[in-house]
Amino acid sequence: MQAEMKKTRSALAKEVVTVVSAEGGVTIEITGDQRVKNILISEKLLINADAESLGDVLVKSVNEAIQQSQSMAASRLEKLTAGLGLGLS
């Protein structure tokens, strides 16, 4: 069981979730272990947004990426704990 858990966590670290938000203005790439790999901001958004609104968009985008990454990780880990009666799934 522990070996499978390590294997799954290692695989999650290599999987990347891509989240596009702000009508394509921001793209976040995050791994299954919640490490942000890349943030792309469109030139259009940089030109048209003030610092405060750009910050708001980035916070929202990163939070959405983290949530999707956590959901993916939970789904993978639930498969390991299902049926064990640990109350984790």
N, CA and C atoms as a LAMMPS dump frame, in Angstrom:
ITEM: TIMESTEP
0
ITEM: NUMBER OF ATOMS
267
ITEM: BOX BOUNDS ff ff ff
-5.0000000000000000e+02 5.0000000000000000e+02
-5.0000000000000000e+02 5.0000000000000000e+02
-5.0000000000000000e+02 5.0000000000000000e+02
ITEM: ATOMS id mol type element x y z
1 1 1 N 0.821 -1.198 0
2 1 2 C 0 0 0
3 1 3 C 0.865 1.261 0
4 2 1 N 1.9 1.283 0.859
5 2 2 C 2.768 2.457 0.907
6 2 3 C 3.525 2.643 -0.399
7 3 1 N 3.922 1.557 -1.012
8 3 2 C 4.628 1.637 -2.294
9 3 3 C 3.72 2.23 -3.368
10 4 1 N 2.462 1.802 -3.374
11 4 2 C 1.506 2.34 -4.343
12 4 3 C 1.255 3.822 -4.088
13 5 1 N 1.19 4.208 -2.825
14 5 2 C 0.975 5.61 -2.476
15 5 3 C 2.153 6.45 -2.975
16 6 1 N 3.379 5.986 -2.758
17 6 2 C 4.563 6.706 -3.233
18 6 3 C 4.557 6.819 -4.756
19 7 1 N 4.2 5.718 -5.402
20 7 2 C 4.153 5.692 -6.859
21 7 3 C 3.124 6.698 -7.381
22 8 1 N 1.977 6.736 -6.747
23 8 2 C 0.921 7.666 -7.149
24 8 3 C 1.349 9.105 -6.925
25 9 1 N 1.939 9.389 -5.793
26 9 2 C 2.406 10.754 -5.512
27 9 3 C 3.494 11.188 -6.492
28 10 1 N 4.365 10.274 -6.839
29 10 2 C 5.406 10.572 -7.821
30 10 3 C 4.795 10.863 -9.189
31 11 1 N 3.8 10.081 -9.56
32 11 2 C 3.112 10.306 -10.839
33 11 3 C 2.391 11.644 -10.834
34 12 1 N 1.773 11.998 -9.711
35 12 2 C 1.074 13.284 -9.612
36 12 3 C 2.036 14.455 -9.798
37 13 1 N 3.239 14.311 -9.298
38 13 2 C 4.236 15.375 -9.427
39 13 3 C 4.601 15.623 -10.886
40 14 1 N 4.381 14.632 -11.732
41 14 2 C 4.721 14.751 -13.155
42 14 3 C 3.526 15.165 -14.016
43 15 1 N 2.315 15.009 -13.485
44 15 2 C 1.12 15.379 -14.241
45 15 3 C 0.894 16.882 -14.132
46 16 1 N 0.485 17.479 -15.244
47 16 2 C 0.281 18.922 -15.282
48 16 3 C -1.167 19.22 -15.657
49 17 1 N -1.776 20.098 -14.871
50 17 2 C -3.111 20.607 -15.15
51 17 3 C -2.929 22.008 -15.737
52 18 1 N -3.615 22.287 -16.831
53 18 2 C -3.555 23.607 -17.449
54 18 3 C -4.909 24.29 -17.283
55 19 1 N -4.886 25.477 -16.727
56 19 2 C -6.101 26.256 -16.503
57 19 3 C -5.98 27.552 -17.288
58 20 1 N -6.968 27.805 -18.124
59 20 2 C -7.018 29.042 -18.905
60 20 3 C -8.181 29.868 -18.366
61 21 1 N -7.903 31.108 -18.011
62 21 2 C -8.952 31.96 -17.465
63 21 3 C -8.839 33.366 -18.045
64 22 1 N -9.705 34.227 -17.587
65 22 2 C -9.753 35.625 -18.037
66 22 3 C -9.865 35.684 -19.554
67 23 1 N -10.779 34.866 -20.081
68 23 2 C -11.035 34.827 -21.524
69 23 3 C -9.751 34.583 -22.313
70 24 1 N -8.922 33.683 -21.8
71 24 2 C -7.675 33.333 -22.472
72 24 3 C -6.509 34.238 -22.125
73 25 1 N -6.741 35.185 -21.244
74 25 2 C -5.686 36.136 -20.873
75 25 3 C -4.625 35.563 -19.961
76 26 1 N -4.979 34.532 -19.202
77 26 2 C -4.037 33.921 -18.263
78 26 3 C -4.097 32.409 -18.419
79 27 1 N -2.93 31.807 -18.503
80 27 2 C -2.816 30.352 -18.526
81 27 3 C -1.879 29.941 -17.401
82 28 1 N -2.364 29.039 -16.55
83 28 2 C -1.58 28.532 -15.425
84 28 3 C -1.338 27.047 -15.654
85 29 1 N -0.106 26.603 -15.485
86 29 2 C 0.225 25.181 -15.512
87 29 3 C 0.69 24.799 -14.116
88 30 1 N 0.037 23.779 -13.549
89 30 2 C 0.332 23.351 -12.184
90 30 3 C 0.384 21.833 -12.142
91 31 1 N 1.28 21.296 -11.336
92 31 2 C 1.401 19.848 -11.229
93 31 3 C 0.39 19.284 -10.243
94 32 1 N 0.281 17.967 -10.248
95 32 2 C -0.625 17.283 -9.337
96 32 3 C -0.22 17.393 -7.881
97 33 1 N 1.005 17.843 -7.627
98 33 2 C 1.416 18.077 -6.234
99 33 3 C 1.48 19.584 -5.927
100 34 1 N 0.676 20.342 -6.676
101 34 2 C 0.439 21.766 -6.47
102 34 3 C 1.692 22.642 -6.593
103 35 1 N 2.514 22.357 -7.577
104 35 2 C 3.661 23.21 -7.888
105 35 3 C 3.35 23.952 -9.191
106 36 1 N 3.322 25.269 -9.127
107 36 2 C 3.06 26.055 -10.33
108 36 3 C 4.288 25.962 -11.22
109 37 1 N 4.057 25.502 -12.451
110 37 2 C 5.149 25.318 -13.398
111 37 3 C 5.303 26.517 -14.334
112 38 1 N 4.185 27.163 -14.653
113 38 2 C 4.238 28.234 -15.627
114 38 3 C 3.015 29.134 -15.482
115 39 1 N 3.211 30.421 -15.686
116 39 2 C 2.123 31.389 -15.759
117 39 3 C 2.355 32.207 -17.025
118 40 1 N 1.37 32.157 -17.9
119 40 2 C 1.434 32.937 -19.134
120 40 3 C 0.356 34.006 -19.083
121 41 1 N 0.736 35.241 -19.377
122 41 2 C -0.202 36.357 -19.406
123 41 3 C -0.186 36.914 -20.825
124 42 1 N -1.36 37.036 -21.408
125 42 2 C -1.428 37.536 -22.785
126 42 3 C -1.003 39 -22.84
127 43 1 N -0.428 39.354 -23.959
128 43 2 C -0.011 40.743 -24.161
129 43 3 C -1.207 41.682 -24.08
130 44 1 N -2.337 41.236 -24.601
131 44 2 C -3.558 42.053 -24.577
132 44 3 C -3.957 42.386 -23.137
133 45 1 N -3.898 41.376 -22.262
134 45 2 C -4.251 41.603 -20.859
135 45 3 C -3.248 42.549 -20.202
136 46 1 N -1.98 42.39 -20.504
137 46 2 C -0.964 43.272 -19.922
138 46 3 C -1.165 44.728 -20.334
139 47 1 N -1.558 44.916 -21.574
140 47 2 C -1.749 46.275 -22.088
141 47 3 C -3.016 46.908 -21.521
142 48 1 N -4.08 46.114 -21.408
143 48 2 C -5.389 46.658 -21.048
144 48 3 C -5.706 46.664 -19.552
145 49 1 N -4.949 45.962 -18.743
146 49 2 C -5.285 45.848 -17.319
147 49 3 C -4.398 46.756 -16.476
148 50 1 N -4.984 47.31 -15.431
149 50 2 C -4.167 48.037 -14.465
150 50 3 C -3.603 47.024 -13.47
151 51 1 N -2.678 47.458 -12.648
152 51 2 C -1.978 46.554 -11.73
153 51 3 C -2.939 45.829 -10.787
154 52 1 N -3.925 46.525 -10.263
155 52 2 C -4.856 45.914 -9.309
156 52 3 C -5.709 44.832 -9.971
157 53 1 N -6.266 45.138 -11.139
158 53 2 C -7.104 44.135 -11.798
159 53 3 C -6.273 42.955 -12.29
160 54 1 N -5.044 43.197 -12.73
161 54 2 C -4.167 42.102 -13.133
162 54 3 C -3.871 41.193 -11.932
163 55 1 N -3.608 41.806 -10.801
164 55 2 C -3.38 41.033 -9.58
165 55 3 C -4.587 40.191 -9.214
166 56 1 N -5.771 40.768 -9.318
167 56 2 C -7.011 40.039 -9.015
168 56 3 C -7.18 38.836 -9.947
169 57 1 N -6.917 39.046 -11.238
170 57 2 C -7.042 37.963 -12.214
171 57 3 C -6.04 36.849 -11.911
172 58 1 N -4.81 37.223 -11.561
173 58 2 C -3.798 36.215 -11.254
174 58 3 C -4.158 35.412 -10.009
175 59 1 N -4.635 36.081 -8.976
176 59 2 C -5.029 35.376 -7.746
177 59 3 C -6.152 34.391 -8.056
178 60 1 N -7.165 34.837 -8.772
179 60 2 C -8.29 33.966 -9.122
180 60 3 C -7.817 32.78 -9.966
181 61 1 N -6.952 33.04 -10.923
182 61 2 C -6.466 31.987 -11.813
183 61 3 C -5.618 30.954 -11.073
184 62 1 N -4.729 31.416 -10.228
185 62 2 C -3.882 30.495 -9.462
186 62 3 C -4.733 29.673 -8.505
187 63 1 N -5.696 30.296 -7.847
188 63 2 C -6.567 29.549 -6.934
189 63 3 C -7.368 28.488 -7.668
190 64 1 N -7.854 28.811 -8.866
191 64 2 C -8.59 27.837 -9.67
192 64 3 C -7.684 26.674 -10.067
193 65 1 N -6.45 26.985 -10.43
194 65 2 C -5.498 25.934 -10.803
195 65 3 C -5.194 25.028 -9.614
196 66 1 N -5.004 25.609 -8.448
197 66 2 C -4.746 24.816 -7.241
198 66 3 C -5.927 23.902 -6.951
199 67 1 N -7.14 24.429 -7.053
200 67 2 C -8.328 23.621 -6.784
201 67 3 C -8.417 22.44 -7.746
202 68 1 N -8.183 22.69 -9.028
203 68 2 C -8.253 21.604 -10.004
204 68 3 C -7.159 20.573 -9.76
205 69 1 N -5.978 21.029 -9.387
206 69 2 C -4.874 20.111 -9.092
207 69 3 C -5.197 19.266 -7.858
208 70 1 N -5.738 19.891 -6.834
209 70 2 C -6.104 19.159 -5.62
210 70 3 C -7.198 18.14 -5.901
211 71 1 N -8.161 18.503 -6.724
212 71 2 C -9.236 17.572 -7.08
213 71 3 C -8.681 16.361 -7.826
214 72 1 N -7.761 16.607 -8.752
215 72 2 C -7.143 15.514 -9.492
216 72 3 C -6.381 14.594 -8.534
217 73 1 N -5.604 15.176 -7.633
218 73 2 C -4.827 14.388 -6.678
219 73 3 C -5.749 13.582 -5.76
220 74 1 N -6.806 14.209 -5.274
221 74 2 C -7.74 13.503 -4.386
222 74 3 C -8.381 12.326 -5.109
223 75 1 N -8.728 12.525 -6.357
224 75 2 C -9.333 11.451 -7.144
225 75 3 C -8.38 10.27 -7.279
226 76 1 N -7.114 10.564 -7.565
227 76 2 C -6.119 9.488 -7.718
228 76 3 C -5.888 8.754 -6.39
229 77 1 N -5.791 9.523 -5.312
230 77 2 C -5.505 8.926 -4.01
231 77 3 C -6.706 8.163 -3.46
232 78 1 N -7.925 8.608 -3.795
233 78 2 C -9.133 7.898 -3.357
234 78 3 C -9.156 6.477 -3.902
235 79 1 N -8.66 6.307 -5.108
236 79 2 C -8.631 4.982 -5.72
237 79 3 C -7.791 4.02 -4.894
238 80 1 N -6.757 4.528 -4.236
239 80 2 C -5.904 3.682 -3.398
240 80 3 C -6.554 3.318 -2.066
241 81 1 N -7.324 4.265 -1.526
242 81 2 C -7.9 4.039 -0.197
243 81 3 C -9.311 3.464 -0.234
244 82 1 N -9.917 3.402 -1.406
245 82 2 C -11.29 2.873 -1.518
246 82 3 C -11.356 1.454 -0.991
247 83 1 N -12.355 1.21 -0.202
248 83 2 C -12.585 -0.139 0.294
249 83 3 C -11.76 -0.543 1.493
250 84 1 N -10.904 0.338 1.991
251 84 2 C -10.071 -0.008 3.15
252 84 3 C -10.766 0.309 4.475
253 85 1 N -11.875 1.025 4.401
254 85 2 C -12.595 1.369 5.623
255 85 3 C -11.873 2.392 6.472
256 86 1 N -11.031 3.216 5.835
257 86 2 C -10.292 4.216 6.576
258 86 3 C -11.038 5.537 6.692
259 87 1 N -12.146 5.647 5.998
260 87 2 C -12.899 6.883 6.023
261 87 3 C -12.236 8.003 5.246
262 88 1 N -11.294 7.684 4.374
263 88 2 C -10.585 8.684 3.608
264 88 3 C -11.193 8.914 2.232
265 89 1 N -12.054 8.018 1.817
266 89 2 C -12.612 8.186 0.474
267 89 3 C -14.028 8.682 0.533
